[in-house]
Amino acid sequence: MSINQQKTIWNRNWERQNQINPERILNSRFTQEAYRCLKSYIDESKDKLILEAGCGTGRLCCLLARDFPNLQVIGMDISPNSLKIANRLKEYLQLSNVSFETGNLFQMPYPDNYFDVVFNEGVIEHYSLKNKPNYIDAFREMIRITKRGGKIIIAVPNWYNFPHTLYKWTLNKLGKKFIYGYEKSFKHSELLKLYLEYGLTEIELSAFYPEHGFYRLSGEGFHKIFFLLGKMTNLMKSFLDTCFDGYFTKRFGFEIVIKGVKP
């Protein structure tokens, strides 16, 4: 899928969400789970300038700016409708250390070695290796604008979150389109290989919210049994993560989060 096609899909999606209450966006379970993982990789003593490359509603940028007032956070996105929401969240939280800009993920308007942290969540998986540009091109661009010693953080759908993976597989077999167009789910090994191939160091993997795969299905109008399965997964997650040091969430979380340092 081309970047223009993806822009059209997301611009339409953000237009539908433009009237959603800011509190609902900022405090949704998914946002809070994703933010918890991202926040764990931020070091306020070292990370002074942060970019979200493909910021969507800007919710993660705004939460970072709120919790780390000494940081400067920039959110960049290609969709005008997403940036309208992002600026509304900024005004709602009365933030002065975050700004939002229009930009192309594959040709970002920033110099080499510029940011202490470059991250995105739910972005690069929409660009297949069968096309140009693709997710590797986006990854290279993220590396380019990151300082030496800076961090590149990516969150993408987890292939081992089976409810979501099987849902997309079923849609494909039925000849139906996924609401967000093309979306690749990654295995942990694929992300690790990608980071190692480009020489990144201090690599860490985490994940979040394994039950979201079931909750998402119930939210799209499927039988309420999926909501109950989500509840059961939540209970099982708490027990298994306690027993096995977080392994269940790390393996089966809805999204994998990977961090690496540019040498």
VOPAGU-2260 file (C-alpha; in pm, 1 decimal, decimal comma):
REM VOPAGU-2260
SITE   aa  ch    i         X         Y         Z
SITE  MET   A    0       0,0       0,0       0,0
SITE  SER   A    1     138,3     341,6     -99,1
SITE  ILE   A    2     186,1     627,2     143,3
SITE  ASN   A    3     -92,9     822,3     -28,5
SITE  GLN   A    4    -334,3     532,2      13,0
SITE  GLN   A    5    -239,5     501,0     377,9
SITE  LYS   A    6    -279,1     876,9     423,8
SITE  THR   A    7    -632,8     855,7     285,0
SITE  ILE   A    8    -726,6     570,7     520,0
SITE  TRP   A    9    -590,8     741,3     829,8
SITE  ASN   A   10    -719,8    1085,3     740,9
SITE  ARG   A   11   -1067,7     933,5     716,0
SITE  ASN   A   12   -1019,5     746,4    1042,9
SITE  TRP   A   13    -903,1    1056,2    1232,3
SITE  GLU   A   14   -1190,9    1258,9    1089,2
SITE  ARG   A   15   -1432,7    1014,1    1252,3
SITE  GLN   A   16   -1251,6    1053,6    1585,1
SITE  ASN   A   17   -1219,1    1431,7    1580,6
SITE  GLN   A   18   -1500,8    1489,2    1829,3
SITE  ILE   A   19   -1392,9    1228,2    2085,5
SITE  ASN   A   20   -1343,9    1368,4    2434,4
SITE  PRO   A   21    -972,6    1431,9    2513,3
SITE  GLU   A   22   -1000,4    1244,9    2844,8
SITE  ARG   A   23   -1127,0     938,6    2662,4
SITE  ILE   A   24    -831,1     946,4    2423,4
SITE  LEU   A   25    -569,6    1003,3    2692,5
SITE  ASN   A   26    -709,5     759,4    2947,0
SITE  SER   A   27    -811,4     470,2    2724,8
SITE  ARG   A   28    -673,7     137,1    2840,7
SITE  PHE   A   29    -478,9      89,1    2517,8
SITE  THR   A   30    -317,0     433,6    2540,1
SITE  GLN   A   31    -219,1     382,3    2903,5
SITE  GLU   A   32     -73,5      36,3    2836,4
SITE  ALA   A   33     129,2     161,0    2537,5
SITE  TYR   A   34     247,6     466,2    2729,5
SITE  ARG   A   35     364,4     258,7    3025,3
SITE  CYS   A   36     602,4      66,2    2794,9
SITE  LEU   A   37     726,1     378,8    2619,7
SITE  LYS   A   38     779,1     571,6    2942,7
SITE  SER   A   39     998,7     295,1    3085,2
SITE  TYR   A   40    1257,3     367,2    2813,9
SITE  ILE   A   41    1276,8     744,3    2869,5
SITE  ASP   A   42    1561,3     887,3    3080,0
SITE  GLU   A   43    1484,2    1248,6    3172,9
SITE  SER   A   44    1849,9    1317,0    3253,5
SITE  LYS   A   45    1963,9    1226,1    2899,3
SITE  ASP   A   46    1664,7    1245,6    2666,4
SITE  LYS   A   47    1598,3    1613,1    2598,2
SITE  LEU   A   48    1453,0    1611,3    2244,0
SITE  ILE   A   49    1203,2    1343,5    2139,3
SITE  LEU   A   50    1019,2    1280,8    1812,5
SITE  GLU   A   51     719,1    1061,8    1747,9
SITE  ALA   A   52     745,1     983,7    1376,4
SITE  GLY   A   53     381,3     922,9    1288,7
SITE  CYS   A   54     208,3    1058,8    1596,4
SITE  GLY   A   55    -160,0    1006,9    1508,6
SITE  THR   A   56    -366,4    1179,9    1776,2
SITE  GLY   A   57     -49,4    1287,0    1958,4
SITE  ARG   A   58    -167,6    1116,7    2275,9
SITE  LEU   A   59     171,7     964,6    2358,3
SITE  CYS   A   60     352,7    1291,2    2284,7
SITE  CYS   A   61     117,9    1480,3    2515,4
SITE  LEU   A   62     154,3    1229,7    2797,2
SITE  LEU   A   63     534,6    1247,3    2768,9
SITE  ALA   A   64     525,7    1627,3    2769,0
SITE  ARG   A   65     297,6    1628,1    3072,8
SITE  ASP   A   66     506,8    1385,0    3276,8
SITE  PHE   A   67     848,2    1517,2    3167,3
SITE  PRO   A   68     815,3    1897,0    3162,0
SITE  ASN   A   69    1188,1    1945,4    3097,7
SITE  LEU   A   70    1173,6    1754,0    2769,2
SITE  GLN   A   71    1088,4    1896,7    2428,7
SITE  VAL   A   72     856,0    1664,5    2236,7
SITE  ILE   A   73     767,3    1686,3    1866,8
SITE  GLY   A   74     492,1    1487,6    1700,2
SITE  MET   A   75     499,7    1452,0    1322,1
SITE  ASP   A   76     227,9    1307,3    1101,4
SITE  ILE   A   77     117,6    1316,2     739,0
SITE  SER   A   78    -253,8    1340,6     822,3
SITE  PRO   A   79    -400,9    1690,3     876,3
SITE  ASN   A   80    -695,1    1543,2    1066,6
SITE  SER   A   81    -466,4    1366,3    1314,1
SITE  LEU   A   82    -281,0    1689,2    1386,7
SITE  LYS   A   83    -609,8    1868,1    1460,2
SITE  ILE   A   84    -676,0    1614,1    1735,9
SITE  ALA   A   85    -315,8    1634,9    1860,6
SITE  ASN   A   86    -332,3    2011,9    1897,1
SITE  ARG   A   87    -665,5    1981,9    2075,7
SITE  LEU   A   88    -503,6    1745,7    2329,9
SITE  LYS   A   89    -213,9    1989,5    2370,2
SITE  GLU   A   90    -454,7    2273,8    2446,0
SITE  TYR   A   91    -659,0    2054,2    2680,0
SITE  LEU   A   92    -349,5    1973,0    2889,7
SITE  GLN   A   93    -210,7    2327,5    2853,3
SITE  LEU   A   94     130,2    2206,2    2739,9
SITE  SER   A   95     411,1    2431,3    2620,5
SITE  ASN   A   96     681,0    2168,7    2560,3
SITE  VAL   A   97     514,1    1976,2    2277,2
SITE  SER   A   98     455,9    2077,2    1915,8
SITE  PHE   A   99     303,8    1906,4    1612,6
SITE  GLU   A  100     425,6    1923,7    1253,6
SITE  THR   A  101     333,6    1786,3     913,0
SITE  GLY   A  102     584,3    1543,6     769,3
SITE  ASN   A  103     645,5    1231,4     563,9
SITE  LEU   A  104     778,4     929,1     753,3
SITE  PHE   A  105    1009,8     842,4     465,3
SITE  GLN   A  106    1155,7    1189,9     412,6
SITE  MET   A  107    1144,8    1356,6     751,2
SITE  PRO   A  108    1232,6    1728,6     759,6
SITE  TYR   A  109    1507,6    1695,3    1020,3
SITE  PRO   A  110    1889,3    1681,2     998,2
SITE  ASP   A  111    2102,7    1375,5    1067,7
SITE  ASN   A  112    2179,9    1286,5    1430,3
SITE  TYR   A  113    1924,4    1530,3    1571,6
SITE  PHE   A  114    1694,9    1361,2    1826,2
SITE  ASP   A  115    1771,7    1183,0    2152,1
SITE  VAL   A  116    1472,3     950,8    2101,1
SITE  VAL   A  117    1271,3     869,3    1789,2
SITE  PHE   A  118     969,6     643,3    1830,2
SITE  ASN   A  119     639,2     540,7    1682,6
SITE  GLU   A  120     352,4     312,3    1772,9
SITE  GLY   A  121     126,1     138,6    1523,4
SITE  VAL   A  122     283,6     291,8    1212,2
SITE  ILE   A  123     549,6     100,6    1018,1
SITE  GLU   A  124     347,0    -221,7     996,9
SITE  HIS   A  125     129,0     -61,5     729,0
SITE  TYR   A  126     410,0     -55,5     469,9
SITE  SER   A  127     478,4    -391,5     309,9
SITE  LEU   A  128     820,0    -502,8     187,8
SITE  LYS   A  129     649,9    -572,2    -146,1
SITE  ASN   A  130     622,3    -197,4    -201,8
SITE  LYS   A  131     845,8     107,8    -201,8
SITE  PRO   A  132     872,0     277,3      36,7
SITE  ASN   A  133     833,9       7,5     302,3
SITE  TYR   A  134     884,6     -37,5     675,5
SITE  ILE   A  135    1260,1     -85,2     640,1
SITE  ASP   A  136    1283,4     249,3     459,8
SITE  ALA   A  137    1095,2     408,8     750,5
SITE  PHE   A  138    1327,2     239,4     999,4
SITE  ARG   A  139    1637,3     368,6     819,3
SITE  GLU   A  140    1498,1     721,1     824,5
SITE  MET   A  141    1433,3     693,9    1197,7
SITE  ILE   A  142    1794,0     585,3    1250,4
SITE  ARG   A  143    1924,1     871,1    1034,4
SITE  ILE   A  144    1771,0    1146,9    1246,2
SITE  THR   A  145    1863,1     986,8    1581,2
SITE  LYS   A  146    2179,1    1100,8    1759,5
SITE  ARG   A  147    2459,7     855,2    1825,3
SITE  GLY   A  148    2378,6     710,5    2163,3
SITE  GLY   A  149    2010,7     792,5    2106,8
SITE  LYS   A  150    1721,0     549,9    2114,1
SITE  ILE   A  151    1491,9     415,7    1842,2
SITE  ILE   A  152    1167,1     268,4    1979,9
SITE  ILE   A  153     902,0      94,5    1773,6
SITE  ALA   A  154     571,6     -67,5    1873,4
SITE  VAL   A  155     401,0    -297,8    1622,6
SITE  PRO   A  156     131,3    -568,2    1624,4
SITE  ASN   A  157     246,7    -899,7    1767,2
SITE  TRP   A  158     208,3   -1209,3    1547,4
SITE  TYR   A  159     165,3   -1415,4    1866,0
SITE  ASN   A  160    -144,0   -1220,4    1965,4
SITE  PHE   A  161    -349,7   -1491,1    1797,5
SITE  PRO   A  162    -698,9   -1333,8    1813,6
SITE  HIS   A  163    -582,2   -1035,7    1609,6
SITE  THR   A  164    -357,1   -1234,5    1375,5
SITE  LEU   A  165    -628,3   -1490,8    1299,1
SITE  TYR   A  166    -887,2   -1217,3    1251,9
SITE  LYS   A  167    -678,0   -1050,3     980,3
SITE  TRP   A  168    -600,7   -1388,7     820,4
SITE  THR   A  169    -971,8   -1471,0     809,8
SITE  LEU   A  170   -1059,4   -1136,8     651,0
SITE  ASN   A  171    -797,3   -1197,4     383,9
SITE  LYS   A  172    -931,0   -1545,5     308,3
SITE  LEU   A  173   -1284,3   -1405,1     278,5
SITE  GLY   A  174   -1165,4   -1131,4      42,9
SITE  LYS   A  175   -1254,2    -856,2     289,4
SITE  LYS   A  176   -1045,3    -552,8     378,0
SITE  PHE   A  177    -906,2    -479,9     721,5
SITE  ILE   A  178   -1026,9    -140,3     845,3
SITE  TYR   A  179    -673,8       4,4     842,9
SITE  GLY   A  180    -567,2    -144,7     510,2
SITE  TYR   A  181    -249,7    -352,5     498,1
SITE  GLU   A  182    -105,9    -440,1     838,6
SITE  LYS   A  183     181,3    -675,9     912,7
SITE  SER   A  184     206,8    -853,8    1245,9
SITE  PHE   A  185     567,4    -910,2    1356,9
SITE  LYS   A  186     735,6   -1191,0    1543,3
SITE  HIS   A  187     983,2   -1099,3    1815,5
SITE  SER   A  188    1262,8   -1264,0    1617,2
SITE  GLU   A  189    1192,4   -1046,3    1311,1
SITE  LEU   A  190    1227,3    -725,1    1509,0
SITE  LEU   A  191    1539,8    -845,4    1685,6
SITE  LYS   A  192    1696,9    -941,0    1352,1
SITE  LEU   A  193    1610,5    -600,3    1203,9
SITE  TYR   A  194    1768,6    -410,5    1493,6
SITE  LEU   A  195    2080,7    -625,9    1488,0
SITE  GLU   A  196    2120,3    -593,1    1110,3
SITE  TYR   A  197    2137,2    -215,3    1144,7
SITE  GLY   A  198    2387,6    -230,8    1426,1
SITE  LEU   A  199    2168,0    -111,9    1711,0
SITE  THR   A  200    2282,1    -202,2    2061,5
SITE  GLU   A  201    2130,3    -234,6    2409,8
SITE  ILE   A  202    1821,0    -392,7    2256,9
SITE  GLU   A  203    1521,6    -457,4    2481,3
SITE  LEU   A  204    1186,4    -616,3    2399,2
SITE  SER   A  205     859,9    -574,9    2586,6
SITE  ALA   A  206     489,1    -597,9    2505,2
SITE  PHE   A  207     152,7    -493,8    2641,7
SITE  TYR   A  208    -218,6    -570,2    2673,1
SITE  PRO   A  209    -259,0    -930,1    2545,2
SITE  GLU   A  210    -635,3    -927,3    2610,9
SITE  HIS   A  211    -687,9    -640,3    2364,7
SITE  GLY   A  212    -707,5    -885,5    2074,9
SITE  PHE   A  213   -1031,2   -1024,2    2219,3
SITE  TYR   A  214   -1168,1    -686,4    2333,0
SITE  ARG   A  215   -1112,6    -544,4    1986,1
SITE  LEU   A  216   -1318,4    -821,6    1828,8
SITE  SER   A  217   -1604,8    -766,0    2072,2
SITE  GLY   A  218   -1588,4    -392,8    2000,6
SITE  GLU   A  219   -1628,1    -454,9    1628,8
SITE  GLY   A  220   -1964,6    -617,3    1681,2
SITE  PHE   A  221   -1866,0    -979,5    1721,9
SITE  HIS   A  222   -2028,9   -1203,1    1980,3
SITE  LYS   A  223   -1990,2   -1098,6    2343,6
SITE  ILE   A  224   -1802,5   -1422,9    2405,2
SITE  PHE   A  225   -1491,9   -1237,4    2286,6
SITE  PHE   A  226   -1534,1    -982,8    2566,0
SITE  LEU   A  227   -1554,1   -1266,9    2817,0
SITE  LEU   A  228   -1245,6   -1427,2    2665,4
SITE  GLY   A  229   -1068,9   -1093,9    2709,0
SITE  LYS   A  230   -1166,6   -1088,9    3076,4
SITE  MET   A  231   -1040,1   -1445,6    3119,3
SITE  THR   A  232    -713,2   -1356,2    2946,3
SITE  ASN   A  233    -670,9   -1059,8    3179,4
SITE  LEU   A  234    -708,3   -1283,5    3484,2
SITE  MET   A  235    -477,3   -1547,6    3341,1
SITE  LYS   A  236    -219,9   -1282,0    3246,8
SITE  SER   A  237    -199,8   -1152,2    3602,2
SITE  PHE   A  238    -139,0   -1501,3    3739,9
SITE  LEU   A  239     109,0   -1616,4    3473,4
SITE  ASP   A  240     307,1   -1292,5    3467,3
SITE  THR   A  241     347,4   -1319,1    3843,3
SITE  CYS   A  242     464,2   -1678,9    3820,4
SITE  PHE   A  243     689,9   -1638,7    3517,1
SITE  ASP   A  244     830,6   -1285,1    3550,0
SITE  GLY   A  245     612,5   -1119,4    3286,1
SITE  TYR   A  246     667,8   -1383,9    3017,2
SITE  PHE   A  247     300,4   -1418,3    2918,5
SITE  THR   A  248     253,4   -1049,9    2833,4
SITE  LYS   A  249     591,9   -1026,6    2663,3
SITE  ARG   A  250     510,4   -1323,6    2438,4
SITE  PHE   A  251     139,6   -1265,1    2369,4
SITE  GLY   A  252      87,6    -888,6    2415,0
SITE  PHE   A  253    -113,5    -710,4    2147,8
SITE  GLU   A  254     189,2    -504,5    2045,4
SITE  ILE   A  255     561,0    -568,3    2077,9
SITE  VAL   A  256     775,8    -272,6    2182,7
SITE  ILE   A  257    1143,6    -279,8    2090,1
SITE  LYS   A  258    1414,3     -32,5    2191,9
SITE  GLY   A  259    1767,4      -4,9    2056,6
SITE  VAL   A  260    2053,8     244,3    2080,6
SITE  LYS   A  261    2230,3     394,6    1779,0
SITE  PRO   A  262    2604,0     333,5    1819,5
